[in-house]
Amino acid sequence: MLMLMWFGIDLNIYAFVGLIMLLGIVKKNAIMMLGFAIDAQHKGKPAEVATCEGCLLRFRTIMMPTMAAFMGTLPIALGLGAGAEARRPPGLCLAADCPSRNCSRSTSRR
């Protein structure tokens, strides 16, 4: 959202599509981490230890799709030309927020 303000783009339906895609990616990553943490907790580990291990062990499997989505939307976000006003808002939403949201959730300890 800050990237949209920085580029002077209004929050429109195209930007909402980008936000919905971003929420889907972040949700998928959370499911991957928590699924692993819940399995570890069922094996007898405390919740805090299981969550930290889930974050550390699933970091690569979370960051690879995140970086692929980021690299895929970067040309769309920076693109110019015909139809750019329809392509730039979802690209900016994903390109700006995807790495930051996933890194902050994947590396947090508590």
ABEGO torsion letter per residue (X at the ends): XAAAAAAGBBBBAAAAAAAAAAAAAAAAAAAAAAAAAAAAAAAGBBAAAAAAAAAAAAAAAAAAAAAAAAAAAAAAAABBEBGAAAAAAAAAAAAAAAAAAAAAAAABAX
